Amino acid sequence: MNDAISYEEPWARTHQFDPPPLFDALRAERPLARMVYPDGHVGWLATSHDMVRKVLGDPRFSHSTEVGHFPVTHQGQVVPNSPKIPGMFIHMDPPDHTRYRRLLTGEFTVRRASRLIPRIEAVAAEQIAFMREHGAPADLVADFARPLILRILSELVGLPYEEREHYANAPALLHDPDAKPEDVAAAYERASSFFVEVVEGKRKQPGDDLVSRLVSAGQLTTEELCNMMILLLFAGYETTESALSVGVFALLHHAGQLAAIRADPAKLDGAVEELLRYLTVNQYHTYRTASQDVELGGETVRKGDTVTVSLPAANRDPAKFMCPGNLDIDRDTSGHVAFGFGIHQCLGQNLARVELRAGLSALLREFPGLRLAVPFDEVPLRLKGSVFAVKSLPVSW
């Protein structure tokens, strides 16, 4: 395994829950391996827990799209470099990243997320009532996970859920590698135009929501505000929806783990963290580019080299987690990187956690007989794409 691998090799997921087996071989033999990127750049792939955290925590690595090499193609096309987009701070370095992120930090604290629990529980109850009204079988994705996550995020940000046709489809298309570029562009443009209307509406009549507070602060332009809304939607919607849906799928398959939670609901918090580690739905869009030469694991990463870090591989590292291929809700999951690491660690992770806890709690409490309505192997999966997901999850109760 001395030659550089192709970018296509590591992302060939074939199992419902496990990352590609190549990760295990790479992690054992060369946790920082050479990888040929779609544009021909020969960069790196990090697969060990230690190496992933080193890269993500090192300020000598940039997350700018101006200099990086994208590790996958879209519709078979190389994703080109792009200039900074005002407000889209996820792909910025300090001090720009720091300035934008600081404006949102207070909106996503543990305390703020905890205050949303009653509302999340109420929405979960409404979606369960919807499922009961329409009867089994139901699609847990379309009837529960998707509306629960989108309704809460929309209310938090200040988007009118009843007008979701303007913006709800854009994240799914962006994360779908098979989506046509023109469809992605059209959905993005539609969402952007709608967000301009939302911002202008908040200027005239502010409410109790994130966008209204940002508008009132007066530090951002309309363009910055709209791009920040797009970022929050793209980063916080489909990822959490998928974590919830695939998490239920995993529990229904691991009957012993599910029974343990039912017997002792206090285990739910640990179960959420273990599902995040075990599944790691954020698959392969995490990469950094060296702004100077960096010595890592006996290798020299040259200035301009891009390192893709595999969060799923890091969370299955046996040097960090004993028997990492097992779903074990009683294990110590501290240090998992499902939400990333370093200054770009997921801003909305506290919200995601309370949504996952509330969603799982409601489902397990209200549907003691919850089960798959189709054979395990017939659950349709989205194995490609930046977010690992089930396309639908037919269930009965």
C-alpha positions as CSV (number, residue, x, y, z in Angstrom):
1,M,0.0,0.0,0.0
2,N,2.8,2.4,-0.9
3,D,1.0,4.0,-3.9
4,A,-1.4,6.9,-3.6
5,I,-5.0,5.7,-3.6
6,S,-7.7,7.1,-5.8
7,Y,-10.3,9.4,-4.1
8,E,-13.0,7.0,-5.3
9,E,-11.7,4.1,-3.2
10,P,-12.4,5.2,0.4
11,W,-16.0,6.3,-0.1
12,A,-17.3,3.0,-1.5
13,R,-19.6,2.2,1.4
14,T,-21.3,-1.1,1.0
15,H,-22.8,-1.9,4.4
16,Q,-25.8,-0.4,6.2
17,F,-23.8,0.9,9.1
18,D,-20.1,0.3,8.6
19,P,-17.6,2.6,6.8
20,P,-15.7,1.1,3.9
21,P,-13.3,-1.7,5.0
22,L,-10.4,0.1,3.3
23,F,-10.3,2.5,6.3
24,D,-9.3,-0.3,8.6
25,A,-6.3,-1.3,6.4
26,L,-5.2,2.3,5.9
27,R,-5.5,3.2,9.6
28,A,-3.4,0.2,10.6
29,E,-0.6,0.7,8.0
30,R,-0.5,4.4,7.2
31,P,-3.0,6.6,9.0
32,L,-1.9,9.5,6.8
33,A,-2.0,8.1,3.3
34,R,-1.4,9.7,-0.1
35,M,-4.6,10.2,-2.1
36,V,-5.2,11.4,-5.6
37,Y,-8.0,14.0,-5.7
38,P,-10.5,14.5,-8.5
39,D,-8.5,17.4,-10.0
40,G,-5.3,15.4,-10.1
41,H,-3.8,16.9,-6.9
42,V,-1.9,14.3,-4.8
43,G,-2.9,15.1,-1.2
44,W,-3.6,13.0,1.8
45,L,-6.3,11.1,3.7
46,A,-6.3,10.8,7.5
47,T,-8.0,7.8,9.0
48,S,-6.9,7.5,12.6
49,H,-8.5,9.2,15.5
50,D,-5.3,10.8,16.6
51,M,-4.4,12.0,13.1
52,V,-7.8,13.4,12.4
53,R,-7.8,15.5,15.6
54,K,-4.3,16.7,14.9
55,V,-5.3,18.0,11.5
56,L,-8.5,19.6,12.6
57,G,-6.9,21.2,15.6
58,D,-3.9,22.6,13.8
59,P,-4.1,26.3,12.9
60,R,-1.6,25.7,10.1
61,F,-4.4,24.0,8.1
62,S,-6.9,26.2,6.3
63,H,-10.6,25.4,5.5
64,S,-10.8,28.0,2.7
65,T,-12.3,26.9,-0.6
66,E,-9.9,29.4,-2.2
67,V,-7.0,27.1,-1.8
68,G,-8.4,23.6,-1.0
69,H,-8.9,20.6,-3.3
70,F,-12.4,19.1,-3.1
71,P,-12.1,15.3,-2.3
72,V,-15.1,14.1,-4.4
73,T,-16.8,15.0,-7.7
74,H,-20.3,16.2,-8.3
75,Q,-22.1,14.5,-11.2
76,G,-18.6,13.4,-12.3
77,Q,-17.3,17.0,-12.4
78,V,-14.4,18.4,-10.4
79,V,-15.6,20.9,-7.8
80,P,-13.5,24.1,-8.5
81,N,-12.0,26.5,-6.1
82,S,-14.3,29.4,-5.2
83,P,-13.8,32.8,-3.5
84,K,-15.0,33.6,-0.1
85,I,-18.8,34.0,0.2
86,P,-19.8,36.7,2.7
87,G,-21.4,35.1,5.7
88,M,-20.5,31.5,4.7
89,F,-18.0,31.3,7.5
90,I,-17.7,27.5,7.5
91,H,-15.1,27.8,4.8
92,M,-13.2,30.7,6.3
93,D,-10.2,31.0,8.6
94,P,-9.7,33.4,11.5
95,P,-10.2,36.2,11.9
96,D,-13.2,36.2,9.5
97,H,-14.4,32.8,10.8
98,T,-14.2,34.0,14.3
99,R,-16.1,37.2,13.7
100,Y,-19.1,35.5,12.0
101,R,-19.2,32.5,14.3
102,R,-19.1,34.7,17.5
103,L,-22.4,36.3,16.3
104,L,-24.1,32.9,16.6
105,T,-22.4,31.2,19.5
106,G,-25.0,32.4,22.0
107,E,-27.8,31.0,20.0
108,F,-26.5,27.4,20.3
109,T,-25.4,27.1,23.9
110,V,-26.4,24.1,26.0
111,R,-28.7,26.4,28.0
112,R,-30.4,27.8,24.8
113,A,-30.8,24.3,23.4
114,S,-32.3,23.0,26.7
115,R,-34.9,25.7,26.6
116,L,-36.1,24.3,23.3
117,I,-36.8,20.9,24.7
118,P,-40.5,21.5,25.5
119,R,-41.1,22.8,22.0
120,I,-39.2,19.8,20.4
121,E,-41.2,17.4,22.5
122,A,-44.5,19.1,21.4
123,V,-43.6,18.9,17.7
124,A,-42.5,15.2,18.1
125,A,-45.9,14.5,19.7
126,E,-47.7,16.2,16.8
127,Q,-45.8,14.1,14.3
128,I,-46.5,10.9,16.2
129,A,-50.2,11.8,16.2
130,F,-49.9,12.3,12.4
131,M,-48.4,8.8,12.1
132,R,-51.2,7.3,14.1
133,E,-53.8,9.1,12.2
134,H,-52.5,7.8,8.9
135,G,-51.8,4.4,10.2
136,A,-49.0,1.8,9.7
137,P,-46.9,1.4,7.8
138,A,-45.4,4.9,7.9
139,D,-42.2,6.3,6.5
140,L,-40.2,7.4,9.6
141,V,-38.2,9.8,7.5
142,A,-41.0,11.7,5.7
143,D,-43.5,11.5,8.6
144,F,-41.4,12.1,11.6
145,A,-37.6,12.8,11.3
146,R,-37.8,15.3,8.4
147,P,-40.7,17.5,9.7
148,L,-39.4,17.4,13.3
149,I,-36.0,18.7,12.4
150,L,-37.1,21.2,9.8
151,R,-39.9,22.6,11.9
152,I,-37.6,23.2,14.9
153,L,-34.8,24.7,12.7
154,S,-37.2,26.9,10.8
155,E,-38.7,28.3,14.0
156,L,-35.3,28.9,15.6
157,V,-33.9,30.7,12.5
158,G,-37.1,32.5,11.7
159,L,-38.2,30.8,8.5
160,P,-41.9,30.3,7.9
161,Y,-42.4,26.5,7.8
162,E,-45.6,26.8,5.9
163,E,-43.6,28.2,3.0
164,R,-40.9,25.5,3.2
165,E,-41.3,24.7,-0.5
166,H,-39.0,27.6,-1.1
167,Y,-36.1,26.2,0.8
168,A,-36.6,22.7,2.2
169,N,-35.4,20.9,-1.0
170,A,-32.1,22.7,-1.4
171,P,-30.1,20.9,1.3
172,A,-31.1,17.4,0.0
173,L,-30.0,18.4,-3.6
174,L,-26.8,19.9,-2.4
175,H,-25.8,16.7,-0.5
176,D,-26.9,14.4,-3.3
177,P,-24.0,13.5,-5.6
178,D,-26.4,12.4,-8.3
179,A,-28.4,15.6,-8.4
180,K,-28.2,17.5,-11.6
181,P,-26.1,20.7,-11.2
182,E,-28.8,22.8,-12.8
183,D,-31.3,21.5,-10.3
184,V,-29.0,22.3,-7.4
185,A,-28.4,25.8,-8.8
186,A,-32.1,26.4,-9.2
187,A,-32.9,25.2,-5.7
188,Y,-30.1,27.3,-4.3
189,E,-31.3,30.4,-6.2
190,R,-34.9,29.9,-5.1
191,A,-33.8,29.6,-1.4
192,S,-31.5,32.6,-1.6
193,S,-34.2,34.8,-3.1
194,F,-36.7,33.7,-0.5
195,F,-34.2,34.4,2.3
196,V,-33.8,38.0,1.0
197,E,-37.6,38.4,1.4
198,V,-37.4,36.9,4.9
199,V,-34.6,39.3,6.0
200,E,-36.4,42.4,4.6
201,G,-39.5,41.2,6.5
202,K,-37.6,41.0,9.7
203,R,-36.2,44.5,9.3
204,K,-39.8,45.8,9.2
205,Q,-41.3,43.4,11.7
206,P,-38.8,41.5,13.9
207,G,-39.8,38.5,15.9
208,D,-38.3,36.3,18.5
209,D,-35.9,34.4,16.3
210,L,-32.2,34.2,15.3
211,V,-32.5,36.3,12.1
212,S,-34.4,39.0,13.8
213,R,-31.7,39.3,16.5
214,L,-29.0,39.4,13.8
215,V,-30.9,42.1,11.9
216,S,-31.4,44.2,15.0
217,A,-27.7,43.9,15.8
218,G,-27.0,45.7,12.6
219,Q,-23.6,44.1,12.0
220,L,-24.4,42.1,8.8
221,T,-25.5,43.0,5.3
222,T,-28.5,41.3,3.7
223,E,-26.1,39.2,1.6
224,E,-24.3,38.0,4.8
225,L,-27.5,37.3,6.6
226,C,-28.9,35.3,3.7
227,N,-25.7,33.2,3.3
228,M,-25.6,32.6,7.0
229,M,-29.2,31.3,6.8
230,I,-28.2,29.0,4.0
231,L,-25.3,27.7,6.0
232,L,-27.4,27.0,9.0
233,L,-30.0,25.2,6.9
234,F,-27.5,23.1,4.9
235,A,-25.5,22.2,8.0
236,G,-28.2,21.6,10.5
237,Y,-31.2,20.1,8.6
238,E,-30.3,16.9,6.7
239,T,-27.4,15.9,8.9
240,T,-29.6,15.8,12.0
241,E,-32.6,14.3,10.1
242,S,-30.3,11.5,8.8
243,A,-28.7,10.9,12.2
244,L,-32.2,10.4,13.7
245,S,-33.5,8.2,10.9
246,V,-30.4,6.0,10.6
247,G,-30.2,5.9,14.4
248,V,-33.7,4.4,14.6
249,F,-32.7,2.0,11.8
250,A,-29.6,0.9,13.8
251,L,-31.6,0.4,17.0
252,L,-34.3,-1.7,15.3
253,H,-31.5,-3.9,13.9
254,H,-29.7,-4.2,17.3
255,A,-32.5,-5.5,19.3
256,G,-30.5,-6.0,22.5
257,Q,-29.4,-2.4,22.6
258,L,-32.9,-1.2,21.9
259,A,-34.3,-3.4,24.7
260,A,-31.6,-2.0,27.1
261,I,-32.9,1.6,26.4
262,R,-36.5,0.5,26.9
263,A,-35.6,-1.1,30.2
264,D,-33.7,1.9,31.4
265,P,-34.6,5.2,29.7
266,A,-31.7,6.8,31.6
267,K,-29.4,5.1,29.0
268,L,-30.8,7.3,26.2
269,D,-28.1,10.0,26.6
270,G,-25.4,7.5,26.2
271,A,-27.2,5.9,23.4
272,V,-27.4,9.2,21.4
273,E,-23.6,9.7,21.8
274,E,-22.9,6.1,20.8
275,L,-25.2,6.3,17.7
276,L,-23.4,9.5,16.7
277,R,-20.0,7.7,17.0
278,Y,-21.1,4.4,15.5
279,L,-23.0,5.9,12.5
280,T,-21.1,9.2,11.8
281,V,-23.4,10.4,9.0
282,N,-21.0,13.2,7.9
283,Q,-19.0,11.1,5.5
284,Y,-16.3,12.9,3.5
285,H,-16.6,16.6,3.0
286,T,-14.2,17.4,5.8
287,Y,-10.8,18.6,4.5
288,R,-8.1,21.1,5.3
289,T,-5.2,22.6,3.3
290,A,-1.7,23.2,4.7
291,S,-0.8,26.9,4.7
292,Q,2.8,25.9,5.4
293,D,4.9,22.7,5.6
294,V,3.7,20.5,8.4
295,E,5.3,17.4,9.9
296,L,2.6,14.8,10.7
297,G,3.2,11.2,11.7
298,G,6.6,11.1,10.1
299,E,5.3,12.6,6.9
300,T,5.8,16.1,5.5
301,V,2.6,17.7,4.4
302,R,3.7,20.4,2.0
303,K,2.2,23.9,1.8
304,G,-0.8,23.6,-0.5
305,D,-1.4,20.0,0.2
306,T,-5.0,19.1,1.0
307,V,-5.7,16.6,3.8
308,T,-9.1,14.9,3.8
309,V,-10.0,13.6,7.3
310,S,-12.4,10.7,7.6
311,L,-14.7,11.3,10.6
312,P,-16.3,7.8,10.2
313,A,-12.8,6.1,10.2
314,A,-11.7,8.1,13.2
315,N,-14.8,7.1,15.2
316,R,-14.0,3.4,14.4
317,D,-10.4,3.5,15.5
318,P,-9.7,0.6,17.9
319,A,-6.9,2.6,19.5
320,K,-9.5,5.0,20.8
321,F,-12.7,2.8,21.1
322,M,-12.6,-0.9,22.1
323,C,-14.4,-3.1,19.6
324,P,-15.4,0.0,17.6
325,G,-17.5,-2.0,15.1
326,N,-20.0,-2.9,17.8
327,L,-22.9,-0.7,18.8
328,D,-22.6,-0.4,22.6
329,I,-24.7,2.2,24.3
330,D,-22.8,1.7,27.6
331,R,-19.4,2.5,26.2
332,D,-17.4,5.7,27.0
333,T,-17.8,7.7,23.8
334,S,-15.9,10.8,25.0
335,G,-13.7,12.2,22.3
336,H,-15.8,11.1,19.3
337,V,-15.5,13.3,16.3
338,A,-19.0,13.0,14.8
339,F,-19.3,16.8,15.1
340,G,-15.8,17.4,14.0
341,F,-13.0,19.0,16.1
342,G,-11.3,22.3,16.5
343,I,-12.6,25.8,15.7
344,H,-14.9,24.4,13.0
345,Q,-16.6,21.9,15.3
346,C,-20.3,21.8,14.6
347,L,-21.9,25.0,16.0
348,G,-25.3,23.3,16.3
349,Q,-24.3,20.2,18.1
350,N,-26.1,21.0,21.3
351,L,-29.3,21.5,19.4
352,A,-28.8,18.3,17.4
353,R,-28.3,16.3,20.7
354,V,-31.6,17.5,22.2
355,E,-33.4,16.9,19.0
356,L,-32.1,13.4,18.8
357,R,-32.9,12.6,22.5
358,A,-36.4,14.0,22.3
359,G,-37.1,12.3,19.0
360,L,-35.9,8.9,20.1
361,S,-37.5,9.2,23.5
362,A,-40.9,10.0,21.9
363,L,-40.8,7.2,19.4
364,L,-39.7,4.5,21.9
365,R,-42.3,5.6,24.5
366,E,-45.2,6.0,22.2
367,F,-44.5,3.0,19.9
368,P,-43.4,0.1,22.2
369,G,-43.9,-2.3,19.2
370,L,-41.9,-0.2,16.7
371,R,-40.4,-2.4,14.0
372,L,-39.3,-2.4,10.4
373,A,-42.2,-2.8,7.9
374,V,-39.8,-4.3,5.3
375,P,-36.9,-6.7,5.5
376,F,-33.6,-5.2,6.8
377,D,-31.9,-5.5,3.5
378,E,-34.7,-3.7,1.6
379,V,-34.4,-0.4,3.5
380,P,-33.2,2.0,0.7
381,L,-29.9,3.6,1.6
382,R,-28.0,6.6,0.3
383,L,-24.5,5.3,0.4
384,K,-22.9,8.1,-1.6
385,G,-23.2,11.8,-0.8
386,S,-21.7,13.9,2.0
387,V,-24.4,12.7,4.4
388,F,-25.0,8.9,4.9
389,A,-28.8,8.4,5.0
390,V,-31.8,6.2,4.6
391,K,-34.0,7.4,1.8
392,S,-37.0,6.1,3.6
393,L,-37.6,4.0,6.7
394,P,-40.9,2.0,6.5
395,V,-42.0,1.1,10.1
396,S,-45.0,-0.4,11.8
397,W,-46.0,-0.5,15.5
